[in-house]
Amino acid sequence: MKERILSGILMFIICVPFLLIGETVFKVGMCLLSLVALKEVFNLKKDKKFPILVYIISMILLLLIICLGIDIKVVSTILVAMFFLTVIYFEDNKFTTNEAFVLVTFITFLGVVFNYLINLYINEALYFLLLVFVCIFTDVFAYLTGMNIGKHKVTKISPKKSLEGFIGGLVMGTIITSTYYMICIGYAPFHRVLLCLFALSFACEIGDLFYSAIKRQAHIKDFSNLIPGHGGLLDRIDSLTIVTLVYIIIEGLI
């Protein structure tokens, strides 16, 4: 517990400069974080080392999406590159078709999320903070509620997560972020804000469970040991990625 708190404080100290210094620093920081996340995706195949060309092209493609966004040319480039790598390494089983399609999915997913978060920070910083706060407060109150009164398991995917914790995180996450929205942003009607932030808080908890399912299938506890007490980067931003996708769908409502 102490290690988890100290690591959280350290992460906060490291992240603050990226939020305050400026757009360029923030963009560079997000690009670096995306590469760390991609490395943790490769770590899911802990018993296999991919050819160096697969790593290099994957990093280039991810940065391409983050910097340019998604369009038909970018998507075509990703698919052609993965088909190319699959053909090169197919015979000695160094890079299979299944691995190629899984990698395409992760690259596209992470690229879209990081690209959107960068643009959101640059153009609407208060909304960027809103998404971050949804994840922080939902996660914190789910943990505190579950630790103190949690008795009923919510799913087999993550046995430590309780129904009480799930509800506690959902309720408090919605209330606190709705309050932040009405004070700092306040454009939409309160009932619509409440509904949208309830949906985002729910997505936060589902996102956490989704990544837990990925880890269980890969037979790992954490994506890496990057952050003591917390695991890897994907263990920390798991909910944020799903929350961002849901926000993209509903952004016109709040």
C-alpha positions in Angstrom: 0.0 0.0 0.0 2.8 2.4 0.9 4.7 1.6 -2.2 1.5 2.2 -4.3 1.0 5.6 -2.7 4.6 6.7 -3.2 4.6 5.6 -6.8 1.4 7.5 -7.3 3.0 10.7 -6.0 6.0 10.2 -8.2 3.8 9.7 -11.3 2.0 12.9 -10.4 5.3 14.8 -10.1 6.5 13.5 -13.4 3.3 14.2 -15.3 2.6 17.7 -14.1 5.4 19.3 -16.2 4.0 17.7 -19.4 0.6 19.3 -18.6 1.9 22.7 -17.8 5.0 23.4 -20.0 3.2 23.4 -23.4 1.8 21.6 -26.3 5.0 20.4 -27.9 6.3 18.9 -24.6 3.0 17.3 -24.0 2.8 15.8 -27.5 6.4 14.4 -27.2 5.6 13.0 -23.8 2.4 11.3 -25.1 4.3 9.8 -28.1 6.9 8.4 -25.7 4.2 6.9 -23.5 2.5 5.3 -26.5 5.8 3.5 -27.3 6.0 2.2 -23.8 2.4 1.0 -24.1 3.2 -0.7 -27.4 6.2 -2.4 -25.7 3.9 -3.8 -23.1 1.6 -5.2 -25.8 4.6 -7.1 -27.1 5.2 -8.3 -23.6 1.9 -10.2 -23.7 3.9 -12.8 -25.8 6.4 -13.2 -23.0 7.7 -16.5 -24.4 8.4 -15.1 -27.9 10.7 -12.5 -29.3 9.7 -10.9 -32.5 12.0 -9.9 -35.3 13.5 -6.4 -34.9 11.7 -5.2 -38.1 8.4 -6.0 -36.6 9.2 -3.7 -33.6 10.5 -0.9 -35.8 7.6 -0.9 -38.2 5.0 -1.1 -35.4 6.5 1.9 -33.7 6.6 3.9 -36.9 3.0 3.0 -37.7 1.8 3.9 -34.1 3.5 7.3 -34.3 2.1 7.9 -37.7 -1.5 7.5 -36.4 -0.7 9.7 -33.3 0.7 12.5 -35.4 -1.5 12.3 -38.5 -4.7 10.7 -37.3 -6.7 8.0 -39.0 -7.5 8.2 -42.7 -7.7 5.7 -45.5 -4.0 6.2 -46.5 -2.9 5.6 -42.9 -5.0 2.5 -42.5 -3.8 1.1 -45.9 -0.2 1.7 -44.8 -0.7 -0.2 -41.6 -2.4 -3.2 -43.4 0.2 -3.3 -46.2 3.1 -3.2 -43.7 1.6 -6.0 -41.6 0.9 -8.2 -44.7 4.5 -7.5 -45.7 5.9 -8.6 -42.4 3.7 -11.7 -42.3 4.9 -12.9 -45.7 8.6 -12.3 -44.8 8.5 -14.2 -41.5 5.7 -16.7 -42.2 7.8 -19.8 -42.9 9.8 -19.8 -39.7 6.8 -18.8 -37.6 8.4 -15.6 -36.3 5.4 -13.5 -37.1 2.0 -15.2 -37.7 -1.1 -13.9 -39.3 -3.0 -14.0 -36.0 -0.2 -11.9 -34.4 -0.3 -9.5 -37.3 -4.1 -8.8 -36.9 -3.8 -8.5 -33.1 -1.0 -6.0 -33.6 -3.0 -4.0 -36.2 -5.8 -3.8 -33.7 -3.6 -2.6 -30.8 -1.7 -0.1 -33.0 -4.9 1.4 -34.3 -6.6 1.4 -30.9 -3.7 3.1 -29.1 -3.0 5.4 -32.0 -6.6 6.7 -32.0 -6.7 7.2 -28.3 -3.4 9.0 -28.0 -4.1 11.1 -31.0 -7.4 12.2 -29.6 -6.1 12.9 -26.1 -3.3 15.1 -27.6 -5.9 17.1 -29.7 -8.3 17.3 -26.7 -5.5 18.7 -24.5 -4.5 21.3 -27.1 -8.0 22.4 -28.0 -10.1 21.8 -24.9 -7.9 21.2 -21.8 -10.8 21.3 -19.4 -12.4 18.3 -21.2 -9.0 16.5 -21.1 -8.9 17.0 -17.4 -12.6 15.8 -17.2 -11.6 12.4 -18.7 -8.6 12.1 -16.4 -10.8 13.0 -13.3 -13.4 10.4 -14.3 -10.8 7.7 -14.3 -9.0 8.9 -11.1 -12.1 9.3 -8.9 -13.9 6.3 -10.2 -10.9 4.1 -9.6 -10.1 5.6 -6.2 -13.6 5.3 -4.8 -14.0 1.8 -6.3 -10.9 0.8 -4.5 -11.8 2.4 -1.1 -15.4 1.2 -1.2 -14.4 -2.4 -2.1 -11.6 -2.5 0.5 -13.9 -1.4 3.3 -17.3 -3.0 2.6 -16.8 -5.2 -0.5 -18.3 -8.6 -0.1 -19.8 -9.7 -3.3 -17.7 -10.5 -6.4 -18.7 -8.6 -9.5 -17.0 -11.0 -12.0 -14.6 -13.9 -12.3 -12.4 -11.8 -14.6 -11.0 -9.9 -11.6 -11.8 -11.8 -8.3 -10.6 -8.9 -6.1 -13.2 -6.5 -7.5 -16.5 -6.4 -5.6 -20.0 -5.2 -6.6 -19.9 -2.7 -3.7 -16.7 -1.3 -5.0 -18.1 -1.1 -8.5 -21.1 0.8 -7.4 -19.1 3.1 -5.0 -16.8 4.0 -7.8 -19.6 4.6 -10.3 -21.6 6.8 -7.9 -18.8 8.9 -6.5 -17.0 9.2 -9.9 -20.2 10.5 -11.4 -21.0 13.0 -8.6 -17.5 14.4 -8.4 -16.9 14.8 -12.1 -20.4 16.3 -12.6 -19.6 18.9 -10.0 -16.3 19.7 -11.7 -18.1 20.0 -15.1 -20.8 22.4 -13.8 -18.2 24.6 -12.0 -15.5 24.7 -14.6 -17.3 24.0 -17.9 -21.0 24.2 -17.5 -22.3 24.3 -21.0 -24.8 21.4 -21.0 -27.9 20.8 -18.9 -27.2 19.1 -15.6 -29.3 16.0 -16.3 -27.5 15.4 -19.5 -24.1 15.9 -17.9 -25.1 13.5 -15.1 -26.1 10.8 -17.7 -23.0 11.3 -19.8 -20.6 11.2 -16.9 -22.4 8.1 -15.5 -21.7 6.5 -18.9 -18.0 7.5 -18.7 -17.6 6.3 -15.2 -19.2 3.0 -16.1 -16.9 2.7 -19.1 -14.0 3.3 -16.7 -14.9 0.3 -14.7 -15.6 -1.9 -17.7 -12.3 -0.8 -19.2 -10.5 -2.0 -16.1 -12.2 -5.3 -16.4 -11.5 -5.6 -20.1 -7.7 -5.2 -19.6 -7.9 -7.6 -16.7 -9.4 -10.2 -19.1 -6.4 -9.5 -21.5 -4.0 -10.2 -18.6 -5.7 -13.3 -17.5 -5.7 -14.7 -21.1 -1.9 -13.9 -21.3 -1.4 -15.5 -17.8 0.3 -12.3 -16.4 -0.4 -10.2 -13.3 0.7 -6.9 -14.7 1.6 -5.6 -18.1 5.1 -4.8 -16.8 7.0 -3.7 -13.6 7.5 -0.2 -14.8 5.7 1.4 -11.8 6.2 -0.2 -8.4 2.9 -1.1 -6.8 1.0 -0.3 -9.9 2.4 -2.5 -12.7 2.9 -1.2 -16.2 1.7 1.9 -18.0 -1.3 0.0 -19.5 -2.2 -1.0 -15.9 -2.6 2.8 -15.2 -4.2 4.0 -18.4 -6.4 1.0 -19.1 -9.6 2.8 -18.1 -8.6 6.1 -19.8 -8.3 4.4 -23.2 -11.9 3.0 -23.0 -13.3 6.2 -21.5 -11.7 8.2 -24.3 -13.4 5.9 -26.9 -16.8 6.4 -25.2 -16.3 10.1 -25.0 -15.6 10.3 -28.7 -19.0 8.8 -29.2 -20.9 11.1 -26.9 -18.7 14.3 -27.0 -21.4 16.3 -28.7 -23.8 15.9 -25.8 -21.7 17.7 -23.1 
